[in-house]
Amino acid sequence: YQSVNFDKHNTFGAMAVIPFRIGGAVSSRFVASGLLIQDEGIFIDIPFDRKKLFGQLMLFNTFTLSKKKNLSLEVNARYSAPSIQGIYDVDGIYNVSAGLVWNPIPKKLSVMLRGEDLLKGLRAKTHIDYPSQKSDMTIYSDTRSVSLTLKYTLGKMNRKNKKDRFFTVWPIMFLWNPFDNACDWMLFFPVL
């Protein structure tokens, strides 16, 4: 394994964010970005100067299931088009995630059950088909996960007096990856 710095890596692009609602039950946000990537350098005595148009599409949706019970469903999707990294061609990847959010005590307690990478689309595949180099690599790491997050707000925060500010939220996250039988507990403290 060897780390190599490129002589030049430029990225130019634009992004558009389009929020929209469908009635009172669906709140969505569509994000599209387009980039021009340029990589230039020398990799194992192979000079390269490559350019590639790259795009990414994301859709974030929140469906209100019950206003009385403060229950909502979040379904998000992302697609990243094929791109380049030096002499490597990187295939496109995608992700679909879903989460159920319940606020039993509004503005105080929230519980979220979330699943990530439901369709196993985040497995990166790279190819080299450049002068005198031919190679394929697939990364088989499993990024699917299930998490349970509990968030409790202890009190109100006085934002006017920043000297006496005190964190009011202690999110506790339980991560479980049923595919690796791995469990983690995390307690997050905001930076003061």
Contacts in CASP RR format, 6 or more apart in sequence:
PFRMAT RR
TARGET T0000
AUTHOR 0000-0000-0000
METHOD contacts of the structure
MODEL  1
YQSVNFDKHNTFGAMAVIPFRIGGAVSSRFVASGLLIQDEGIFIDIPFDR
KKLFGQLMLFNTFTLSKKKNLSLEVNARYSAPSIQGIYDVDGIYNVSAGL
VWNPIPKKLSVMLRGEDLLKGLRAKTHIDYPSQKSDMTIYSDTRSVSLTL
KYTLGKMNRKNKKDRFFTVWPIMFLWNPFDNACDWMLFFPVL
4 43 0 8 1.000
6 39 0 8 1.000
6 40 0 8 1.000
6 41 0 8 1.000
6 86 0 8 1.000
7 40 0 8 1.000
7 41 0 8 1.000
7 42 0 8 1.000
8 38 0 8 1.000
8 39 0 8 1.000
8 40 0 8 1.000
8 41 0 8 1.000
9 37 0 8 1.000
9 38 0 8 1.000
9 39 0 8 1.000
9 40 0 8 1.000
10 36 0 8 1.000
10 37 0 8 1.000
10 38 0 8 1.000
11 35 0 8 1.000
11 36 0 8 1.000
11 37 0 8 1.000
11 38 0 8 1.000
12 35 0 8 1.000
12 36 0 8 1.000
13 33 0 8 1.000
13 34 0 8 1.000
13 35 0 8 1.000
13 36 0 8 1.000
14 33 0 8 1.000
14 34 0 8 1.000
15 31 0 8 1.000
15 32 0 8 1.000
15 33 0 8 1.000
15 34 0 8 1.000
16 31 0 8 1.000
16 32 0 8 1.000
16 33 0 8 1.000
17 29 0 8 1.000
17 30 0 8 1.000
17 31 0 8 1.000
18 29 0 8 1.000
18 30 0 8 1.000
18 31 0 8 1.000
18 32 0 8 1.000
19 27 0 8 1.000
19 28 0 8 1.000
19 29 0 8 1.000
19 30 0 8 1.000
20 28 0 8 1.000
20 29 0 8 1.000
20 30 0 8 1.000
21 27 0 8 1.000
21 28 0 8 1.000
22 28 0 8 1.000
24 64 0 8 1.000
25 63 0 8 1.000
25 64 0 8 1.000
26 61 0 8 1.000
26 62 0 8 1.000
26 63 0 8 1.000
26 64 0 8 1.000
27 61 0 8 1.000
27 62 0 8 1.000
27 64 0 8 1.000
28 59 0 8 1.000
28 60 0 8 1.000
28 61 0 8 1.000
28 62 0 8 1.000
29 59 0 8 1.000
29 60 0 8 1.000
30 57 0 8 1.000
30 58 0 8 1.000
30 59 0 8 1.000
31 56 0 8 1.000
31 57 0 8 1.000
31 58 0 8 1.000
31 59 0 8 1.000
31 60 0 8 1.000
32 55 0 8 1.000
32 56 0 8 1.000
32 57 0 8 1.000
32 58 0 8 1.000
33 55 0 8 1.000
33 56 0 8 1.000
34 53 0 8 1.000
34 54 0 8 1.000
34 55 0 8 1.000
34 56 0 8 1.000
35 53 0 8 1.000
35 54 0 8 1.000
35 55 0 8 1.000
35 56 0 8 1.000
36 51 0 8 1.000
36 52 0 8 1.000
36 53 0 8 1.000
36 54 0 8 1.000
37 51 0 8 1.000
37 52 0 8 1.000
37 53 0 8 1.000
37 54 0 8 1.000
37 83 0 8 1.000
37 84 0 8 1.000
38 49 0 8 1.000
38 50 0 8 1.000
38 51 0 8 1.000
39 48 0 8 1.000
39 49 0 8 1.000
39 50 0 8 1.000
39 84 0 8 1.000
39 85 0 8 1.000
39 86 0 8 1.000
40 48 0 8 1.000
40 49 0 8 1.000
40 50 0 8 1.000
41 47 0 8 1.000
41 48 0 8 1.000
41 49 0 8 1.000
41 86 0 8 1.000
42 48 0 8 1.000
43 86 0 8 1.000
43 87 0 8 1.000
44 133 0 8 1.000
46 87 0 8 1.000
46 130 0 8 1.000
46 131 0 8 1.000
46 132 0 8 1.000
46 133 0 8 1.000
48 86 0 8 1.000
48 87 0 8 1.000
48 130 0 8 1.000
50 84 0 8 1.000
50 86 0 8 1.000
50 87 0 8 1.000
52 82 0 8 1.000
52 83 0 8 1.000
52 84 0 8 1.000
54 80 0 8 1.000
54 81 0 8 1.000
54 82 0 8 1.000
54 83 0 8 1.000
54 84 0 8 1.000
55 80 0 8 1.000
55 81 0 8 1.000
55 83 0 8 1.000
56 78 0 8 1.000
56 79 0 8 1.000
56 80 0 8 1.000
56 81 0 8 1.000
57 78 0 8 1.000
57 79 0 8 1.000
58 76 0 8 1.000
58 77 0 8 1.000
58 78 0 8 1.000
58 79 0 8 1.000
59 76 0 8 1.000
59 77 0 8 1.000
59 78 0 8 1.000
60 74 0 8 1.000
60 76 0 8 1.000
61 74 0 8 1.000
61 75 0 8 1.000
61 76 0 8 1.000
62 72 0 8 1.000
62 73 0 8 1.000
62 74 0 8 1.000
63 72 0 8 1.000
63 73 0 8 1.000
63 74 0 8 1.000
63 75 0 8 1.000
64 71 0 8 1.000
64 72 0 8 1.000
65 71 0 8 1.000
65 72 0 8 1.000
65 73 0 8 1.000
69 102 0 8 1.000
70 102 0 8 1.000
70 103 0 8 1.000
70 104 0 8 1.000
70 106 0 8 1.000
71 100 0 8 1.000
71 101 0 8 1.000
71 102 0 8 1.000
71 103 0 8 1.000
72 100 0 8 1.000
72 101 0 8 1.000
73 98 0 8 1.000
73 99 0 8 1.000
73 100 0 8 1.000
73 101 0 8 1.000
74 97 0 8 1.000
74 98 0 8 1.000
74 99 0 8 1.000
74 100 0 8 1.000
74 101 0 8 1.000
74 114 0 8 1.000
75 96 0 8 1.000
75 97 0 8 1.000
75 98 0 8 1.000
75 99 0 8 1.000
76 95 0 8 1.000
76 96 0 8 1.000
76 97 0 8 1.000
76 98 0 8 1.000
77 94 0 8 1.000
77 95 0 8 1.000
77 96 0 8 1.000
77 97 0 8 1.000
78 94 0 8 1.000
78 95 0 8 1.000
79 92 0 8 1.000
79 93 0 8 1.000
79 94 0 8 1.000
80 92 0 8 1.000
80 93 0 8 1.000
80 94 0 8 1.000
81 92 0 8 1.000
82 89 0 8 1.000
82 90 0 8 1.000
82 91 0 8 1.000
82 92 0 8 1.000
83 89 0 8 1.000
83 90 0 8 1.000
83 92 0 8 1.000
84 90 0 8 1.000
85 126 0 8 1.000
87 128 0 8 1.000
87 130 0 8 1.000
87 133 0 8 1.000
88 126 0 8 1.000
88 127 0 8 1.000
88 128 0 8 1.000
89 126 0 8 1.000
89 127 0 8 1.000
89 128 0 8 1.000
89 129 0 8 1.000
90 124 0 8 1.000
90 125 0 8 1.000
90 126 0 8 1.000
91 124 0 8 1.000
91 125 0 8 1.000
91 126 0 8 1.000
91 127 0 8 1.000
92 125 0 8 1.000
93 121 0 8 1.000
93 122 0 8 1.000
93 123 0 8 1.000
93 124 0 8 1.000
94 119 0 8 1.000
94 121 0 8 1.000
94 122 0 8 1.000
95 116 0 8 1.000
95 117 0 8 1.000
95 119 0 8 1.000
95 121 0 8 1.000
95 122 0 8 1.000
96 117 0 8 1.000
96 118 0 8 1.000
96 119 0 8 1.000
97 114 0 8 1.000
97 115 0 8 1.000
97 116 0 8 1.000
97 117 0 8 1.000
97 118 0 8 1.000
98 114 0 8 1.000
98 115 0 8 1.000
98 118 0 8 1.000
99 112 0 8 1.000
99 113 0 8 1.000
99 114 0 8 1.000
99 115 0 8 1.000
100 112 0 8 1.000
100 113 0 8 1.000
100 114 0 8 1.000
101 110 0 8 1.000
101 111 0 8 1.000
101 112 0 8 1.000
102 110 0 8 1.000
102 111 0 8 1.000
102 112 0 8 1.000
103 109 0 8 1.000
103 110 0 8 1.000
103 111 0 8 1.000
104 111 0 8 1.000
107 153 0 8 1.000
108 152 0 8 1.000
108 153 0 8 1.000
109 150 0 8 1.000
109 151 0 8 1.000
109 152 0 8 1.000
109 153 0 8 1.000
110 149 0 8 1.000
110 150 0 8 1.000
110 151 0 8 1.000
111 148 0 8 1.000
111 149 0 8 1.000
111 150 0 8 1.000
111 151 0 8 1.000
112 147 0 8 1.000
112 148 0 8 1.000
112 149 0 8 1.000
112 151 0 8 1.000
113 146 0 8 1.000
113 147 0 8 1.000
113 148 0 8 1.000
114 146 0 8 1.000
114 147 0 8 1.000
114 148 0 8 1.000
114 149 0 8 1.000
115 144 0 8 1.000
115 145 0 8 1.000
115 146 0 8 1.000
115 147 0 8 1.000
116 143 0 8 1.000
116 144 0 8 1.000
116 145 0 8 1.000
116 146 0 8 1.000
116 147 0 8 1.000
117 143 0 8 1.000
117 144 0 8 1.000
117 145 0 8 1.000
118 144 0 8 1.000
120 142 0 8 1.000
120 143 0 8 1.000
120 144 0 8 1.000
122 143 0 8 1.000
123 138 0 8 1.000
123 139 0 8 1.000
123 140 0 8 1.000
123 141 0 8 1.000
123 143 0 8 1.000
124 138 0 8 1.000
124 139 0 8 1.000
125 136 0 8 1.000
125 137 0 8 1.000
125 138 0 8 1.000
125 139 0 8 1.000
126 136 0 8 1.000
126 137 0 8 1.000
127 135 0 8 1.000
127 136 0 8 1.000
127 137 0 8 1.000
128 134 0 8 1.000
128 135 0 8 1.000
128 136 0 8 1.000
142 177 0 8 1.000
142 179 0 8 1.000
142 180 0 8 1.000
144 177 0 8 1.000
144 179 0 8 1.000
145 175 0 8 1.000
145 176 0 8 1.000
145 177 0 8 1.000
146 175 0 8 1.000
146 176 0 8 1.000
146 177 0 8 1.000
146 178 0 8 1.000
147 173 0 8 1.000
147 174 0 8 1.000
147 175 0 8 1.000
147 176 0 8 1.000
148 173 0 8 1.000
148 174 0 8 1.000
148 176 0 8 1.000
149 171 0 8 1.000
149 172 0 8 1.000
149 173 0 8 1.000
149 174 0 8 1.000
150 171 0 8 1.000
150 172 0 8 1.000
150 173 0 8 1.000
150 174 0 8 1.000
151 169 0 8 1.000
151 170 0 8 1.000
151 171 0 8 1.000
151 172 0 8 1.000
152 169 0 8 1.000
152 170 0 8 1.000
153 168 0 8 1.000
153 169 0 8 1.000
154 168 0 8 1.000
154 169 0 8 1.000
154 170 0 8 1.000
155 168 0 8 1.000
156 168 0 8 1.000
157 165 0 8 1.000
157 166 0 8 1.000
157 167 0 8 1.000
157 168 0 8 1.000
158 164 0 8 1.000
158 165 0 8 1.000
159 165 0 8 1.000
165 192 0 8 1.000
166 192 0 8 1.000
167 189 0 8 1.000
167 190 0 8 1.000
167 192 0 8 1.000
169 190 0 8 1.000
170 187 0 8 1.000
170 188 0 8 1.000
170 189 0 8 1.000
171 187 0 8 1.000
171 188 0 8 1.000
172 185 0 8 1.000
172 186 0 8 1.000
172 187 0 8 1.000
172 188 0 8 1.000
173 185 0 8 1.000
173 186 0 8 1.000
173 187 0 8 1.000
173 188 0 8 1.000
174 183 0 8 1.000
174 184 0 8 1.000
174 185 0 8 1.000
174 186 0 8 1.000
175 182 0 8 1.000
175 183 0 8 1.000
175 184 0 8 1.000
175 185 0 8 1.000
175 186 0 8 1.000
176 182 0 8 1.000
176 183 0 8 1.000
176 184 0 8 1.000
177 183 0 8 1.000
END
